[in-house]
Amino acid sequence: MACYQHYSPLVKAQGEFSLDVANLINFAFTKGFWLSGGEWWRNTEIQQHYVKTGRSKTLQSDHMNRLAIDFIFRYQGQLTDDLETLKVLGIYWESLHPKNYWGGWWTDPYDPYHFGRKI
């Protein structure tokens, strides 16, 4: 997009990521999901706390660059973190950009709420 030709690579990635998040939200609603947003950004202190308490394994989370977001999903009236139910969203998310990734494929920790992008 021509509108970001003067921005840094990080700012460009953040803008593209935001557009993909909007597309994901719309797609999720069309598939019958109801969702609410969780963490999109976190500071160093929070990330250090998450590592210390085992909620994260890295001090370099994409949340710290505003390139990851977590959602809470409801499907057919129930909260869900079921891989088979959410897989359609992960596949769609990763189809939007080659650097997008979904935490639902992870096993340790399993994190189906997490949608991110690598720079």
MOZIHU-V43112 format. One record per helix or strand. SS is the DSSP state (h for helix, s for strand). FROM is the first residue (numbers start at 0). TO is the last residue. If there is no record, write none. Layout:
# MOZIHU-V43112
SS:FROM:TO + SS:FROM:TO
This chain:
# MOZIHU-V43112
h:1:3 + h:8:29 + s:32:36 + h:43:51 + h:61:64 + s:67:74 + s:77:79 + h:82:95 + s:99:101 + h:102:104 + s:113:116
